[in-house]
């Protein structure tokens, strides 16, 4: 293992050592206000810098959440300085994902009848490492110009595919699906190009599990809350990398309702995660499975790329935990209710 690999591994391990512990979560859920949470986090090595500007006497919940999201991005990109140029494409996957989110936000603004298309919020931390000039998006006020601006980027193909008919608006749901598929195609492509053997297999296991869990959550939500056809459900799923058998996926899609779908899921590899609550919080269970898989790799792997990817997942879930706590305290939820939504 070379110097750069050792440096990435050491940095990830060091950041992981500063994670929130069960005891710290227990203390946080019993705080009396968002200001008290901020004061607590300001003494944590992982959060003291990003929250430094916040005054406990003037705390805005939305601003805190924005800064925590910024911190999640900054933490995972800190390791880029230790990575050889030839390997940076893998370590910049989070940048690729954030660029997609920003492009979708821009399309929403262009189509909006309320907001000005110039109101795009561009995070400075993202602009510093983006693959194209993000600030050039601000002056764009129509879809055709956006497509032209993005013509030399990997995002153009999806934008071109979703060009609306004259007088029509972009179907954001279809565009989001196309971008999500493009993102996973890119991730899988980079992993297969950069890595071989067991390393490739382990990285793909994490990615395929994430995709599979998203598919399961999507099927459940569509059956629970919407009156959709089997064909419409299939059109919302990313099945290229699914490890569940075709017959199992077909069975889940053809289930008569959400409850029937869960019963059928209990005969799959995810049977241990179907309980008496009938997946009341389907995303919670999906995130929990992903978290424990990532945590296992994070703790026992000595491969820097694998540790990097799993650290990013574990840390993102920690940020989500903190946001759940902030929102729970803000709206007067009980400590027990807040704790039930945390993953650690």
C-alpha positions in Angstrom: 0.0 0.0 0.0 1.5 3.3 -1.1 1.8 6.6 0.9 -1.4 8.1 -0.6 -3.4 5.0 0.2 -2.1 5.0 3.8 -2.9 8.7 4.0 -6.5 8.3 2.9 -7.0 5.3 5.2 -5.5 7.2 8.2 -7.6 10.4 7.5 -10.9 8.4 7.2 -10.1 6.5 10.4 -9.3 9.7 12.2 -12.6 11.4 11.1 -14.5 8.2 12.0 -13.0 8.3 15.5 -14.8 11.7 16.1 -18.3 10.3 15.2 -21.3 10.8 17.5 -21.6 8.0 20.1 -24.8 6.6 21.6 -24.1 8.6 24.8 -23.8 11.8 22.8 -27.0 11.1 20.9 -28.7 10.4 24.3 -27.5 13.8 25.6 -28.6 15.6 22.4 -32.2 14.3 22.3 -32.8 15.7 25.8 -31.7 19.2 24.9 -34.3 21.9 25.4 -33.7 24.0 22.3 -32.0 24.1 18.9 -29.6 26.7 20.4 -28.5 24.1 23.0 -27.8 21.6 20.3 -25.7 24.1 18.4 -23.7 24.9 21.5 -23.1 21.1 22.0 -22.0 20.5 18.4 -19.6 23.5 18.5 -17.5 21.5 21.0 -17.4 18.5 18.6 -14.2 18.3 16.4 -16.3 17.4 13.3 -18.6 20.4 13.6 -16.9 23.2 15.4 -15.5 24.8 12.3 -18.6 24.8 10.1 -20.8 26.1 13.0 -18.4 28.7 14.2 -20.3 31.6 12.5 -23.6 30.6 14.2 -24.6 32.6 17.3 -26.6 30.6 19.8 -28.7 33.7 20.4 -29.9 33.8 16.8 -30.3 30.3 15.5 -32.2 29.6 12.3 -33.0 25.9 11.9 -32.8 26.0 8.1 -29.3 27.6 8.2 -28.1 24.9 10.7 -29.3 22.1 8.4 -27.6 23.8 5.4 -24.3 24.0 7.3 -24.5 20.4 8.4 -25.1 19.3 4.8 -22.1 21.4 3.8 -20.0 19.7 6.5 -21.0 16.3 5.2 -19.7 17.2 1.7 -16.5 18.8 3.0 -15.6 15.9 5.3 -15.7 13.4 2.4 -13.8 15.6 0.0 -11.0 16.3 2.5 -9.4 13.1 1.4 -9.0 14.3 -2.2 -5.7 16.0 -1.4 -4.2 12.6 -0.6 -5.4 10.8 -3.7 -3.3 10.4 -6.9 -4.8 12.2 -9.9 -5.5 8.9 -11.7 -7.8 7.8 -8.9 -9.7 11.1 -8.3 -12.7 10.2 -10.5 -13.8 7.7 -7.9 -13.2 10.1 -5.0 -15.2 12.8 -6.8 -18.4 10.8 -7.1 -20.0 12.9 -4.4 -19.2 16.0 -6.5 -20.9 14.4 -9.5 -24.0 13.7 -7.4 -24.2 17.3 -6.0 -23.8 18.7 -9.5 -26.9 16.7 -10.6 -28.9 18.1 -7.6 -27.9 21.6 -8.6 -28.9 21.1 -12.3 -32.3 19.8 -11.2 -32.8 22.8 -8.9 -32.0 25.0 -11.9 -34.6 23.3 -14.1 -37.2 23.7 -11.3 -36.5 27.4 -11.1 -36.7 27.8 -14.9 -40.1 26.1 -14.8 -41.4 27.9 -11.7 -44.1 30.6 -12.0 -43.2 31.9 -8.5 -39.4 31.9 -8.2 -36.9 33.8 -10.3 -34.6 31.5 -12.3 -31.7 33.6 -11.1 -32.3 32.6 -7.5 -30.1 29.5 -7.8 -28.2 28.8 -4.5 -24.7 27.7 -5.5 -22.7 26.4 -2.5 -19.2 27.9 -2.6 -17.7 24.6 -1.3 -19.1 22.8 -4.4 -18.0 25.4 -6.9 -14.4 25.0 -5.9 -14.3 21.4 -7.0 -17.0 21.2 -9.7 -16.4 19.8 -13.2 -17.8 22.9 -14.8 -18.5 26.6 -14.0 -21.5 26.5 -11.7 -21.9 30.2 -11.6 -22.6 30.2 -15.3 -25.9 28.6 -14.5 -27.2 31.7 -12.7 -27.8 33.9 -15.8 -29.6 31.1 -17.7 -33.4 31.6 -17.9 -34.6 29.0 -20.4 -34.2 25.3 -21.0 -32.7 25.6 -24.4 -29.9 27.8 -23.2 -29.3 25.4 -20.3 -28.9 22.5 -22.7 -26.4 24.5 -24.8 -24.4 25.5 -21.7 -24.2 21.9 -20.6 -23.4 20.4 -24.0 -19.8 19.4 -23.2 -20.7 17.8 -19.8 -21.8 14.3 -19.0 -25.2 15.8 -18.0 -26.2 16.9 -21.5 -27.6 13.6 -22.6 -30.2 13.6 -19.8 -31.1 17.2 -20.4 -31.5 16.7 -24.1 -33.7 13.6 -23.6 -36.0 15.7 -21.4 -36.4 18.7 -23.7 -40.1 19.6 -23.3 -42.6 20.2 -26.1 -43.3 23.8 -27.0 -45.3 25.4 -24.2 -44.9 22.4 -21.9 -42.9 22.1 -18.7 -40.2 19.5 -18.0 -41.5 16.4 -16.3 -39.3 16.6 -13.2 -40.1 13.1 -12.0 -38.9 11.6 -15.3 -35.8 13.8 -15.3 -35.0 12.9 -11.7 -35.3 9.2 -12.6 -33.0 9.7 -15.7 -30.4 11.5 -13.7 -30.5 8.9 -10.9 -29.9 6.2 -13.4 -27.2 8.2 -15.1 -25.6 8.7 -11.6 -25.6 5.0 -10.8 -24.4 4.1 -14.3 -21.5 6.5 -13.8 -20.7 5.1 -10.3 -20.7 1.5 -11.5 -18.7 2.4 -14.6 -16.0 4.2 -12.5 -15.7 1.3 -10.1 -15.4 -1.3 -12.9 -12.8 0.9 -14.6 -10.6 1.7 -11.6 -10.8 -1.5 -9.5 -10.5 -5.2 -9.9 -11.0 -8.4 -8.0 -12.3 -8.3 -4.4 -12.0 -4.5 -4.1 -14.4 -4.1 -7.1 -16.7 -6.8 -5.8 -17.0 -5.1 -2.3 -17.5 -1.6 -3.7 -20.2 -2.9 -6.1 -21.9 -4.8 -3.2 -22.4 -1.5 -1.4 -23.7 0.3 -4.5 -26.0 -2.6 -5.6 -27.4 -2.8 -2.1 -28.2 0.9 -2.1 -30.0 0.6 -5.5 -31.9 -2.5 -4.4 -33.1 -0.8 -1.2 -34.2 2.2 -3.1 -36.2 0.0 -5.5 -37.9 -1.8 -2.6 -38.7 1.5 -0.9 -40.1 2.9 -4.2 -42.4 -0.2 -4.7 -43.7 0.1 -1.2 -44.5 3.8 -1.4 -46.1 3.5 -4.8 -48.4 0.7 -3.5 -49.1 2.4 -0.2 -49.8 5.9 -1.4 -50.6 5.9 -5.1 -52.9 4.1 -7.5 -50.4 3.0 -10.1 -50.1 0.2 -12.6 -47.5 -2.5 -12.6 -46.0 -0.9 -15.7 -45.8 2.5 -14.0 -43.9 0.9 -11.1 -41.4 -0.9 -13.4 -40.8 2.5 -15.1 -39.7 4.0 -11.7 -37.2 1.3 -10.8 -33.5 0.9 -11.6 -33.2 -2.8 -12.4 -29.9 -3.0 -14.3 -28.0 -3.8 -11.1 -30.7 -5.6 -9.0 -29.5 -8.8 -7.3 -33.0 -9.9 -6.3 -34.2 -12.5 -8.8 -36.5 -11.5 -11.6 -39.1 -13.7 -10.2 -38.9 -12.0 -6.7 -39.0 -8.5 -8.3 -42.0 -9.6 -10.4 -43.7 -10.9 -7.2 -43.1 -7.6 -5.3 -44.4 -5.5 -8.2 -47.5 -7.7 -8.7 -48.4 -7.7 -5.0 -52.0 -6.6 -4.5 -51.1 -3.9 -2.0 -48.2 -2.6 0.3 -48.9 -5.1 3.0 -48.9 -8.0 0.6 -45.7 -6.7 -0.9 -44.1 -6.9 2.6 -45.2 -10.4 3.1 -43.6 -11.4 -0.2 -40.5 -9.5 0.7 -40.2 -11.7 3.9 -39.2 -14.6 1.7 -36.2 -12.7 0.2 -32.7 -11.9 1.5 -34.3 -9.0 3.4 -36.6 -11.2 5.5 -34.9 -10.3 8.8 -35.9 -6.7 8.3 -39.7 -7.2 7.9 -41.3 -6.8 11.3 -44.6 -6.3 13.0 -44.5 -2.6 12.2 -45.0 -3.4 8.5 -42.3 -1.0 7.5 -44.2 2.1 8.8 -41.0 4.0 8.1 -39.7 2.2 5.0 -36.8 4.6 4.4 -35.7 4.2 8.0 -35.3 0.4 7.6 -33.6 0.8 4.2 -31.1 3.3 5.7 -30.5 1.0 8.7 -29.6 -1.9 6.5 -27.2 0.3 4.4 -25.7 1.8 7.6 -24.8 -1.5 9.2 -23.3 -2.8 5.9 -21.2 0.3 5.5 -20.2 0.3 9.2 -19.0 -3.3 9.0 -16.7 -2.5 6.0 -15.6 0.8 7.7 -14.5 -1.0 10.8 -12.8 -4.0 9.3 -11.5 -3.1 5.8 -8.0 -1.9 5.2 -8.7 -0.8 1.6 -8.7 3.0 1.3 -11.3 3.3 -1.4 -13.8 1.0 0.4 -13.2 2.8 3.7 -13.7 6.1 1.9 -17.1 5.1 0.4 -18.4 3.5 3.6 -17.2 6.5 5.7 -19.2 8.8 3.4 -22.3 6.7 4.0 -21.9 6.4 7.7 -21.2 10.1 8.1 -24.2 11.1 5.8 -26.4 9.1 8.1 -24.9 10.9 11.2 -25.8 14.2 9.6 -29.4 13.0 8.9 -29.6 11.9 12.6 -28.6 15.4 13.7 -31.2 17.0 11.4 -33.8 14.6 12.8 -32.9 15.7 16.3 -33.0 19.4 15.4 -36.4 19.1 13.8 -37.7 17.0 16.7 -36.6 19.5 19.3 -37.9 22.4 17.2 -41.4 20.8 17.0 -41.5 19.6 20.6 -41.2 15.8 19.9 -40.5 13.6 22.9 -36.9 12.2 23.4 -38.3 8.7 22.9 -39.9 9.6 19.5 -36.7 11.3 18.3 -34.6 8.4 19.4 -36.7 5.9 17.4 -35.8 7.7 14.2 -32.0 7.6 14.8 -29.7 5.1 13.2 -26.5 4.2 15.0 
